[in-house]
Amino acid sequence: MKKLVSLLMVGVLALSLAACAATGGKDKVRVKCPACGYEFDAPSQP
């Protein structure tokens, strides 16, 4: 039973990491200045 639970947790962790990696491919991020409201594209991180 303990092996089943740990295997299930590893599977959920792997799926969540794969989902994060799949959505992190955007090059430009839209940023809005909280003080003035100006919107601009932030440079991507290497």
C-alpha positions in Angstrom: 0.0 0.0 0.0 2.9 2.4 0.8 4.5 1.7 -2.6 1.2 2.5 -4.3 0.8 5.8 -2.6 4.4 6.9 -3.2 4.2 5.8 -6.9 1.0 7.9 -7.2 2.6 10.9 -5.6 5.6 10.7 -7.9 3.3 10.5 -10.9 1.3 13.5 -9.8 4.6 15.4 -9.3 5.9 14.5 -12.7 2.6 15.6 -14.4 2.6 18.9 -12.6 6.2 19.6 -13.6 5.4 18.6 -17.2 2.4 21.0 -17.2 4.6 23.9 -15.9 7.2 23.2 -18.5 4.7 23.2 -21.3 3.2 26.6 -20.3 6.5 28.3 -19.7 7.4 28.7 -23.4 6.1 32.3 -23.9 8.9 34.7 -25.0 7.2 38.0 -24.1 5.5 38.8 -20.8 3.1 41.7 -20.6 3.7 43.9 -17.5 1.6 46.7 -16.2 3.2 49.4 -14.0 1.2 49.7 -10.8 2.0 53.4 -10.4 1.1 54.8 -13.8 -0.7 52.0 -15.6 1.7 51.8 -18.5 1.8 48.3 -20.2 5.0 47.0 -21.8 6.6 43.7 -22.9 9.3 42.6 -20.4 12.4 41.0 -21.8 12.6 37.3 -21.5 15.1 35.7 -19.1 17.8 33.4 -20.6 
